[in-house]
Amino acid sequence: MGIYSLNKLKGIAIGRETAFGAGGTVSEWIGASEESLQLSIPNENIKELNQRREVKKTYQKARSVEGGVNFDVDIDNGLGVILRSFFGTVTDVSANGTFITAYKHTFEFRQGAEVDSVWISSNKLPGTNVAKNYVGLVPASIGFDFPEDDTIKAQVSFLGQNEATGTVMNGTYGTFQPFTSMGNLQVLIDGVVNSDITNLSIEPNNNAKKIMGVGTNNTISKIVYGEVVCEGSFDIVFVDETERNKFINKTASTLQIKLTGATLSGTAKAELNFKMPKVEYVEAPFEDKDGVIGATIGFKAIYGANAVGTGALICELQNTKASY
């Protein structure tokens, strides 16, 4: 009899669902550093007067899935599938309108509660082979970290409907082409590159909620999106007080995080851009940053105007995949 393998001996596949909870086909394999999806089936005590202090009766409540997947951000490796589900809408075009093997995908928030769900297959390969499919998954939040001199990190938190037994598969991961903070990252404030910024992070949150329904075989009936909240922070050293004065005076900025990678076709390169057309600083305390005056500035990205392209957060991914 074999035993279950270590967490590292695992393959993570992801794909879009044809309907909520229906599963689907594998679209990408994620080179994950961690996967923590877990089925939950709460067990509730029945309260009754039975002349004893001990519990005699219980019942199972609706099952659901919670957990996450962490990974280094590559030019693809499943990120586009997750972004499609998280934002709800995507526009796919040829990069610059000319290069047929490079495509630009623009993700914006769908204005409504309905979700575009995904499923994940978690394959524990050596030892006792086992695969679990987690269906009806919706990314509730995505954290992106841009640390000093390192790869860009993503942490995705999911809500899901159910777990099912899957088929063990061998993954196809392709060439690892990560984005890094020193080699690929630019931060622009009001359209101007600012090289005094480090340790940037953003965490957009969909405030997803589980919806219960009668007659659904002890599973949740659906998941819906709530209010979009996008917060983050960055460290900055002060060559002047321009950015801190924006906090004092509640002056809004535009913030863009731009990652540029390997050449895809012609002059088109791999890209990942986060555009926040209206950012307000919520804190900017004076601090010691490695011997110089600086601050850890907290910010919120908010909806700027009633027009296309002015959402709280717009994400652009450029790679060789034609569509999501």
C-alpha positions as a printed NumPy array, in Angstrom:
array([[  0.   ,   0.   ,   0.   ],
       [  1.413,   3.374,  -1.031],
       [  1.199,   6.58 ,   0.954],
       [  0.245,  10.09 ,  -0.075],
       [  3.085,  12.177,  -1.395],
       [  4.549,  15.396,  -0.073],
       [  2.839,  18.647,  -0.999],
       [  5.58 ,  19.415,  -3.56 ],
       [  4.827,  16.195,  -5.466],
       [  1.614,  17.601,  -6.843],
       [  0.223,  18.941, -10.111],
       [ -2.4  ,  21.703, -10.346],
       [ -4.571,  22.018, -13.462],
       [ -7.209,  24.695, -14.09 ],
       [ -9.957,  25.296, -16.638],
       [-13.141,  27.289, -17.17 ],
       [-16.502,  25.687, -16.446],
       [-19.346,  25.415, -18.93 ],
       [-21.776,  25.951, -16.039],
       [-21.343,  26.588, -12.318],
       [-20.126,  23.386, -10.656],
       [-19.973,  21.416, -13.922],
       [-16.194,  21.085, -14.261],
       [-14.686,  21.139, -17.74 ],
       [-11.465,  20.51 , -19.622],
       [ -7.941,  21.471, -18.548],
       [ -6.829,  24.8  , -19.987],
       [ -3.533,  25.404, -18.151],
       [ -1.21 ,  23.838, -15.597],
       [ -0.135,  26.108, -12.744],
       [  3.413,  25.855, -11.41 ],
       [  2.076,  26.445,  -7.912],
       [  4.209,  26.848,  -4.804],
       [  1.228,  25.986,  -2.602],
       [ -2.323,  24.662,  -2.935],
       [ -4.657,  24.614,   0.073],
       [ -8.133,  23.836,  -1.291],
       [-10.239,  21.939,   1.227],
       [-13.758,  20.522,   1.266],
       [-15.772,  21.625,   4.302],
       [-18.892,  19.808,   5.564],
       [-19.998,  21.433,   8.836],
       [-21.523,  19.044,  11.353],
       [-24.266,  20.652,  13.449],
       [-25.565,  19.456,  16.802],
       [-29.296,  18.913,  17.279],
       [-30.474,  20.644,  20.417],
       [-33.019,  18.63 ,  22.324],
       [-34.167,  17.923,  25.849],
       [-33.107,  14.316,  26.351],
       [-32.231,  14.09 ,  30.071],
       [-28.503,  13.941,  29.278],
       [-25.721,  16.499,  28.916],
       [-24.209,  14.633,  25.964],
       [-25.11 ,  15.338,  22.348],
       [-27.094,  12.465,  20.78 ],
       [-27.943,  13.752,  17.297],
       [-26.101,  15.646,  14.559],
       [-26.623,  16.481,  10.901],
       [-24.419,  17.635,   8.046],
       [-24.884,  21.143,   6.679],
       [-24.182,  22.264,   3.106],
       [-20.709,  21.45 ,   1.84 ],
       [-18.395,  23.984,   0.223],
       [-14.748,  24.487,  -0.714],
       [-12.328,  27.148,   0.484],
       [ -8.599,  27.653,   0.107],
       [ -6.106,  29.03 ,  -2.342],
       [ -3.287,  28.637,  -4.817],
       [  0.012,  30.54 ,  -4.657],
       [  2.448,  30.828,  -7.561],
       [  5.191,  32.899,  -9.175],
       [  3.716,  35.066, -11.921],
       [  4.726,  33.8  , -15.369],
       [  3.728,  35.122, -18.798],
       [  0.859,  32.64 , -18.564],
       [  0.773,  29.498, -16.306],
       [ -2.94 ,  29.786, -15.59 ],
       [ -3.033,  33.455, -14.607],
       [ -5.223,  34.45 , -17.571],
       [ -7.841,  31.804, -16.719],
       [ -7.965,  33.084, -13.141],
       [ -8.16 ,  36.732, -14.236],
       [-11.045,  35.939, -16.63 ],
       [-13.026,  34.458, -13.746],
       [-12.037,  37.185, -11.268],
       [-12.872,  40.162, -13.487],
       [-15.732,  38.579, -15.461],
       [-14.95 ,  40.135, -18.855],
       [-12.029,  40.058, -21.269],
       [-11.212,  41.572, -24.656],
       [ -8.714,  39.618, -26.789],
       [ -6.926,  41.32 , -29.68 ],
       [ -3.74 ,  40.803, -31.687],
       [ -0.919,  42.739, -30.06 ],
       [ -0.535,  46.115, -31.779],
       [ -3.057,  44.847, -34.325],
       [ -0.373,  43.197, -36.472],
       [  1.486,  40.34 , -34.758],
       [ -0.522,  37.172, -35.21 ],
       [  1.377,  35.163, -32.581],
       [  1.101,  37.746, -29.785],
       [ -2.198,  38.683, -28.168],
       [ -3.275,  41.341, -25.702],
       [ -6.004,  40.451, -23.183],
       [ -7.733,  43.261, -21.296],
       [ -9.657,  42.286, -18.163],
       [-12.244,  44.613, -16.615],
       [-14.848,  44.12 , -13.904],
       [-18.235,  42.902, -15.05 ],
       [-20.938,  45.118, -13.598],
       [-23.136,  42.475, -11.995],
       [-23.131,  39.707,  -9.424],
       [-22.936,  36.728, -11.795],
       [-19.662,  34.823, -11.893],
       [-17.594,  32.994, -14.497],
       [-16.475,  29.926, -12.537],
       [-13.443,  27.662, -12.907],
       [-12.461,  24.219, -11.678],
       [ -9.135,  22.874, -10.422],
       [ -7.737,  19.362, -10.494],
       [ -5.199,  18.655,  -7.74 ],
       [ -3.071,  15.622,  -8.617],
       [ -0.983,  13.889,  -5.955],
       [  1.178,  11.772,  -8.214],
       [  3.783,   9.469,  -6.609],
       [  2.886,   6.898,  -3.949],
       [ -0.852,   6.307,  -3.878],
       [ -2.049,   8.215,  -6.934],
       [ -5.069,  10.391,  -6.227],
       [ -6.728,  13.348,  -7.947],
       [ -9.408,  15.619,  -6.564],
       [-11.485,  17.965,  -8.68 ],
       [-12.686,  21.159,  -6.992],
       [-15.645,  22.531,  -8.937],
       [-17.667,  25.719,  -8.865],
       [-14.597,  27.741,  -7.894],
       [-14.62 ,  31.524,  -7.906],
       [-11.532,  33.638,  -7.087],
       [-12.687,  35.869,  -4.244],
       [ -9.433,  37.822,  -3.984],
       [ -6.018,  37.946,  -5.631],
       [ -2.966,  39.311,  -3.88 ],
       [  0.025,  40.411,  -5.956],
       [  3.359,  41.088,  -4.268],
       [  6.267,  42.886,  -5.96 ],
       [  9.132,  42.323,  -3.486],
       [ 12.66 ,  43.649,  -3.787],
       [ 14.813,  41.683,  -6.256],
       [ 12.515,  38.667,  -6.569],
       [  9.852,  37.076,  -8.717],
       [  6.354,  38.553,  -8.643],
       [  4.081,  36.524,  -6.356],
       [  0.351,  35.803,  -6.667],
       [ -1.937,  34.447,  -3.949],
       [ -5.46 ,  33.508,  -5.066],
       [ -8.222,  32.789,  -2.534],
       [-11.137,  30.694,  -3.819],
       [-14.674,  29.907,  -2.763],
       [-16.107,  26.754,  -4.308],
       [-19.052,  24.402,  -4.442],
       [-17.833,  20.833,  -4.138],
       [-15.106,  18.183,  -4.388],
       [-15.165,  15.194,  -6.713],
       [-12.831,  12.311,  -7.511],
       [-10.757,  13.139, -10.568],
       [ -8.449,  11.361, -12.994],
       [ -4.709,  11.519, -12.346],
       [ -2.974,  13.508, -15.103],
       [  0.593,  14.48 , -15.896],
       [  1.067,  18.221, -16.248],
       [  2.41 ,  20.21 , -19.195],
       [  3.936,  23.41 , -17.871],
       [  5.92 ,  24.883, -20.749],
       [  8.93 ,  27.17 , -20.345],
       [  9.082,  29.069, -17.061],
       [  9.347,  32.774, -17.888],
       [  8.698,  34.667, -14.641],
       [  8.321,  38.395, -14.178],
       [ 10.811,  39.833, -11.689],
       [ 10.906,  43.102,  -9.765],
       [ 14.442,  44.071, -10.765],
       [ 14.352,  42.982, -14.405],
       [ 10.785,  43.6  , -15.551],
       [  9.015,  46.104, -13.264],
       [  8.157,  49.789, -13.649],
       [  5.847,  51.776, -11.377],
       [  4.272,  54.911, -12.827],
       [  2.538,  57.585, -10.747],
       [  0.576,  60.09 , -12.822],
       [  2.263,  58.643, -15.897],
       [  5.832,  59.188, -14.65 ],
       [  8.178,  56.321, -13.698],
       [  9.04 ,  56.453,  -9.986],
       [ 12.173,  54.464,  -9.069],
       [ 11.979,  55.33 ,  -5.351],
       [  9.241,  52.708,  -4.771],
       [  9.823,  49.201,  -3.391],
       [  7.798,  46.389,  -1.776],
       [  4.64 ,  47.115,  -3.708],
       [  1.516,  45.001,  -3.197],
       [ -2.094,  45.114,  -4.354],
       [ -5.088,  43.009,  -3.339],
       [ -8.308,  43.39 ,  -5.306],
       [-11.252,  41.659,  -3.624],
       [-14.599,  40.712,  -5.165],
       [-16.285,  40.157,  -1.774],
       [-17.745,  36.914,  -3.113],
       [-20.596,  35.312,  -1.15 ],
       [-21.934,  31.767,  -1.009],
       [-25.66 ,  31.44 ,  -1.729],
       [-27.615,  28.577,  -0.196],
       [-30.621,  27.016,  -1.912],
       [-33.137,  24.319,  -1.033],
       [-32.99 ,  20.99 ,  -2.815],
       [-29.367,  21.317,  -3.947],
       [-28.089,  17.986,  -2.585],
       [-26.351,  19.59 ,   0.398],
       [-24.198,  21.91 ,  -1.705],
       [-24.332,  25.673,  -2.109],
       [-26.464,  26.719,  -5.082],
       [-24.225,  29.493,  -6.386],
       [-21.598,  32.113,  -5.604],
       [-22.114,  35.783,  -6.389],
       [-19.844,  38.815,  -6.432],
       [-20.246,  41.808,  -4.153],
       [-18.58 ,  45.207,  -3.975],
       [-15.129,  45.48 ,  -5.535],
       [-12.464,  46.661,  -3.105],
       [ -8.892,  47.175,  -4.306],
       [ -6.273,  48.113,  -1.723],
       [ -2.507,  48.049,  -1.601],
       [  0.67 ,  49.641,  -0.324],
       [  4.222,  50.5  ,  -1.29 ],
       [  7.4  ,  51.697,   0.39 ],
       [  8.866,  54.958,  -0.821],
       [ 11.912,  56.997,   0.14 ],
       [ 11.4  ,  60.749,   0.067],
       [ 13.414,  62.935,  -2.272],
       [ 10.597,  65.421,  -1.658],
       [  7.136,  65.343,  -0.064],
       [  5.074,  65.221,  -3.256],
       [  3.502,  61.828,  -2.594],
       [  2.946,  62.433,   1.117],
       [  1.241,  65.766,   0.379],
       [ -1.259,  63.877,  -1.792],
       [ -2.277,  61.985,   1.346],
       [ -2.512,  65.175,   3.403],
       [ -4.63 ,  66.955,   0.782],
       [ -6.623,  63.877,  -0.384],
       [ -5.329,  64.331,  -3.917],
       [ -5.939,  61.414,  -6.263],
       [ -3.238,  59.913,  -8.506],
       [ -3.089,  57.41 , -11.311],
       [ -1.038,  54.312, -10.568],
       [  0.287,  51.83 , -13.11 ],
       [  2.322,  48.695, -12.448],
       [  3.999,  47.583, -15.662],
       [  5.842,  44.301, -16.195],
       [  7.648,  43.625, -19.465],
       [  9.135,  40.234, -20.35 ],
       [ 10.552,  38.277, -23.265],
       [  9.897,  39.083, -26.932],
       [  6.891,  37.196, -28.314],
       [  6.713,  38.258, -31.962],
       [  8.202,  41.185, -33.867],
       [  8.442,  43.994, -31.338],
       [  5.612,  42.625, -29.151],
       [  6.791,  41.51 , -25.71 ],
       [  5.218,  39.596, -22.862],
       [  3.465,  42.127, -20.635],
       [  1.402,  42.325, -17.476],
       [ -0.053,  45.723, -16.629],
       [ -2.197,  46.82 , -13.711],
       [ -3.844,  50.186, -14.339],
       [ -5.576,  52.142, -11.574],
       [ -6.951,  55.414, -12.988],
       [ -7.876,  56.839,  -9.57 ],
       [ -5.872,  56.04 ,  -6.454],
       [ -6.231,  57.75 ,  -3.081],
       [ -3.608,  57.426,  -0.353],
       [ -5.016,  56.381,   3.023],
       [ -1.822,  56.58 ,   5.121],
       [  1.713,  57.919,   4.725],
       [  3.557,  57.951,   8.077],
       [  7.153,  59.186,   8.266],
       [  9.439,  56.192,   8.857],
       [ 13.066,  55.141,   8.746],
       [ 13.661,  53.263,   5.468],
       [ 17.191,  51.854,   5.609],
       [ 18.581,  55.034,   7.103],
       [ 16.628,  57.555,   5.027],
       [ 13.223,  59.165,   5.517],
       [ 10.364,  57.408,   3.801],
       [  6.941,  55.89 ,   4.341],
       [  4.814,  52.853,   3.743],
       [  1.956,  54.39 ,   1.782],
       [ -1.377,  52.616,   1.857],
       [ -3.805,  53.263,  -0.988],
       [ -7.24 ,  52.455,  -2.35 ],
       [ -8.066,  52.22 ,  -6.038],
       [-11.577,  53.524,  -6.727],
       [-13.888,  53.934,  -9.692],
       [-13.061,  57.176, -11.441],
       [-15.809,  58.025, -13.94 ],
       [-18.753,  56.571, -15.811],
       [-16.772,  55.534, -18.892],
       [-15.045,  52.475, -20.311],
       [-11.422,  52.12 , -19.182],
       [-11.857,  54.049, -15.951],
       [-12.657,  51.155, -13.603],
       [-10.962,  50.849, -10.236],
       [ -8.559,  48.297, -11.729],
       [ -7.884,  47.246, -15.318],
       [ -5.484,  44.394, -16.033],
       [ -3.709,  43.723, -19.341],
       [ -1.908,  40.463, -20.091],
       [  0.056,  39.993, -23.3  ],
       [  1.207,  36.503, -24.311],
       [  0.871,  33.923, -27.102],
       [ -2.572,  32.602, -26.071],
       [ -5.212,  33.717, -28.581],
       [ -8.172,  34.056, -26.204],
       [ -9.605,  33.377, -22.768]])
